[in-house]
């Protein structure tokens, strides 16, 4: 069992309050909700049949802790994460404020596998378990399949956090405290306000118009959702993605999306699910440098068409180059502007100042399966992580899975690895093939981009 006594010696019970960590400075007891927070809360009220939660899984080597020890450990660590001990109160001017009745036992649970053969069943139980009434998040300790291996699954309602805030939670709970690698605009932005306003308005117009004129996706008849989620994983060395992207002036995330397009092309042929068009919704962190990562949502969702159907030759019949590299070039041409300082600042300004109703309308629209049919996110997590004496050996993101979408795909950077995770509905045919197909697509890109 991991030695958690030292880190939890000040916690004799399994409960936590916002002052659980001695000496920790707690923010104002009334923290305003953001327009994106309110949008997700309203989406939940309007569509209670939809699972509006995301999260992640950490895989650890070593004997698992007892549930009581894990609850005490989490309670101690919550002093660094005041949002997780808060609740939303109020109407139009709702705020997060400390929950006087917070009980960590209602948030930390256990799933025990009945031997090695029951591991998948235990994992998927944690993925699909409902939250306790009134809870915005939960942690599930999953073990029993091996004596020296276990997993910790963390899930949160999207009104509570976005991916960057969830990554902060990972580092507070299991990481070594290193900062996120998220890109943010510089602090000195006094000049150029008219230009910034113009860029933000132009950005809003571009993506709203795009969502209105998009050709609607038509779900395949075989994809009637069951409501039960499944998780599939793959991994490649992180340097592989960076090296491929860097050689062509792109990023590791560009390589991921190009490989995803290649994987979907093969999957479509094998599964018999036609994919005339695939559009991914990409969450973009829009926090200002001075904003706390632990509170709520500061993200913007951008649609991006994936080049699944790429011809191997030009229209005139001449050779068009390697298909995998053509996919990468297509992705890079689309994302190049988004990586620039001007557009990133415009996204930040848009999220900061856009009123609640337009925010909710846009979010509902861009998540609709008529506009997008894949959720694709990526996040740097940490260089290493541990729980007591046990070490984190792998991670998996759990992106939001919207009914009508094919799947949610997450790319997490942990240590030396880029780990891909696909969250699918149980009804998706051959969903288990997606990680392997993605790994093969990365290998094809690596081979095609290698110097001759």
Secondary structure in CASP SS format (residue, H / E / C, confidence):
PFRMAT SS
TARGET T0000
AUTHOR 0000-0000-0000
METHOD secondary structure of the structure
MODEL  1
X C 1.00
X C 1.00
X C 1.00
X C 1.00
X C 1.00
X H 1.00
X H 1.00
X H 1.00
X C 1.00
X C 1.00
X C 1.00
X C 1.00
X C 1.00
X C 1.00
X C 1.00
X C 1.00
X C 1.00
X C 1.00
X C 1.00
X C 1.00
X C 1.00
X C 1.00
X C 1.00
X C 1.00
X C 1.00
X C 1.00
X C 1.00
X C 1.00
X C 1.00
X E 1.00
X E 1.00
X E 1.00
X C 1.00
X C 1.00
X H 1.00
X H 1.00
X H 1.00
X H 1.00
X H 1.00
X H 1.00
X H 1.00
X H 1.00
X H 1.00
X H 1.00
X H 1.00
X H 1.00
X C 1.00
X C 1.00
X C 1.00
X C 1.00
X C 1.00
X C 1.00
X E 1.00
X E 1.00
X E 1.00
X E 1.00
X E 1.00
X E 1.00
X E 1.00
X E 1.00
X E 1.00
X C 1.00
X C 1.00
X C 1.00
X C 1.00
X C 1.00
X H 1.00
X H 1.00
X H 1.00
X H 1.00
X H 1.00
X H 1.00
X H 1.00
X H 1.00
X H 1.00
X H 1.00
X H 1.00
X H 1.00
X H 1.00
X H 1.00
X C 1.00
X H 1.00
X H 1.00
X H 1.00
X H 1.00
X E 1.00
X E 1.00
X E 1.00
X E 1.00
X C 1.00
X C 1.00
X C 1.00
X C 1.00
X C 1.00
X E 1.00
X E 1.00
X E 1.00
X E 1.00
X C 1.00
X C 1.00
X C 1.00
X C 1.00
X C 1.00
X H 1.00
X H 1.00
X H 1.00
X C 1.00
X E 1.00
X E 1.00
X E 1.00
X E 1.00
X E 1.00
X C 1.00
X C 1.00
X C 1.00
X H 1.00
X H 1.00
X H 1.00
X H 1.00
X H 1.00
X H 1.00
X H 1.00
X H 1.00
X H 1.00
X H 1.00
X H 1.00
X H 1.00
X H 1.00
X C 1.00
X C 1.00
X C 1.00
X C 1.00
X C 1.00
X C 1.00
X C 1.00
X C 1.00
X E 1.00
X E 1.00
X E 1.00
X E 1.00
X E 1.00
X E 1.00
X E 1.00
X E 1.00
X E 1.00
X E 1.00
X C 1.00
X C 1.00
X E 1.00
X E 1.00
X E 1.00
X E 1.00
X E 1.00
X E 1.00
X E 1.00
X E 1.00
X E 1.00
X C 1.00
X C 1.00
X C 1.00
X E 1.00
X C 1.00
X H 1.00
X H 1.00
X H 1.00
X H 1.00
X H 1.00
X H 1.00
X H 1.00
X H 1.00
X H 1.00
X H 1.00
X H 1.00
X C 1.00
X E 1.00
X C 1.00
X C 1.00
X C 1.00
X C 1.00
X C 1.00
X C 1.00
X C 1.00
X C 1.00
X C 1.00
X C 1.00
X C 1.00
X C 1.00
X C 1.00
X C 1.00
X C 1.00
X C 1.00
X C 1.00
X H 1.00
X H 1.00
X H 1.00
X H 1.00
X H 1.00
X H 1.00
X H 1.00
X H 1.00
X H 1.00
X H 1.00
X H 1.00
X H 1.00
X H 1.00
X H 1.00
X H 1.00
X H 1.00
X H 1.00
X H 1.00
X H 1.00
X H 1.00
X H 1.00
X C 1.00
X C 1.00
X C 1.00
X C 1.00
X C 1.00
X C 1.00
X C 1.00
X H 1.00
X H 1.00
X H 1.00
X C 1.00
X C 1.00
X C 1.00
X C 1.00
X C 1.00
X E 1.00
X E 1.00
X E 1.00
X E 1.00
X E 1.00
X E 1.00
X E 1.00
X E 1.00
X E 1.00
X H 1.00
X H 1.00
X H 1.00
X H 1.00
X H 1.00
X H 1.00
X H 1.00
X H 1.00
X H 1.00
X H 1.00
X C 1.00
X C 1.00
X C 1.00
X C 1.00
X H 1.00
X H 1.00
X H 1.00
X H 1.00
X H 1.00
X H 1.00
X H 1.00
X H 1.00
X H 1.00
X H 1.00
X H 1.00
X H 1.00
X H 1.00
X H 1.00
X H 1.00
X H 1.00
X H 1.00
X H 1.00
X H 1.00
X H 1.00
X C 1.00
X C 1.00
X C 1.00
X C 1.00
X C 1.00
X C 1.00
X E 1.00
X E 1.00
X E 1.00
X E 1.00
X E 1.00
X E 1.00
X E 1.00
X E 1.00
X C 1.00
X C 1.00
X C 1.00
X C 1.00
X C 1.00
X C 1.00
X C 1.00
X C 1.00
X C 1.00
X C 1.00
X E 1.00
X C 1.00
X C 1.00
X E 1.00
X E 1.00
X E 1.00
X E 1.00
X E 1.00
X E 1.00
X E 1.00
X E 1.00
X C 1.00
X C 1.00
X C 1.00
X C 1.00
X C 1.00
X C 1.00
X E 1.00
X C 1.00
X C 1.00
X C 1.00
X C 1.00
X C 1.00
X E 1.00
X C 1.00
X C 1.00
X C 1.00
X H 1.00
X H 1.00
X H 1.00
X H 1.00
X H 1.00
X H 1.00
X H 1.00
X H 1.00
X H 1.00
X H 1.00
X H 1.00
X H 1.00
X H 1.00
X C 1.00
X C 1.00
X C 1.00
X C 1.00
X C 1.00
X H 1.00
X H 1.00
X H 1.00
X H 1.00
X H 1.00
X H 1.00
X H 1.00
X H 1.00
X H 1.00
X H 1.00
X H 1.00
X H 1.00
X H 1.00
X C 1.00
X C 1.00
X H 1.00
X H 1.00
X H 1.00
X H 1.00
X H 1.00
X H 1.00
X H 1.00
X H 1.00
X H 1.00
X H 1.00
X H 1.00
X H 1.00
X C 1.00
X C 1.00
X C 1.00
X C 1.00
X C 1.00
X C 1.00
X E 1.00
X E 1.00
X E 1.00
X E 1.00
X E 1.00
X E 1.00
X E 1.00
X E 1.00
X E 1.00
X C 1.00
X C 1.00
X E 1.00
X E 1.00
X E 1.00
X C 1.00
X C 1.00
X E 1.00
X E 1.00
X E 1.00
X E 1.00
X E 1.00
X E 1.00
X E 1.00
X E 1.00
X E 1.00
X C 1.00
X C 1.00
X C 1.00
X C 1.00
X C 1.00
X C 1.00
X C 1.00
X C 1.00
X E 1.00
X E 1.00
X E 1.00
X E 1.00
X E 1.00
X E 1.00
X E 1.00
X E 1.00
X C 1.00
X C 1.00
X E 1.00
X E 1.00
X E 1.00
X E 1.00
X E 1.00
X E 1.00
X E 1.00
X E 1.00
X E 1.00
X C 1.00
X C 1.00
X C 1.00
X C 1.00
X C 1.00
X H 1.00
X H 1.00
X H 1.00
X H 1.00
X H 1.00
X H 1.00
X H 1.00
X H 1.00
X H 1.00
X H 1.00
X H 1.00
X H 1.00
X H 1.00
X H 1.00
X H 1.00
X H 1.00
X H 1.00
X H 1.00
X H 1.00
X C 1.00
X C 1.00
X C 1.00
END
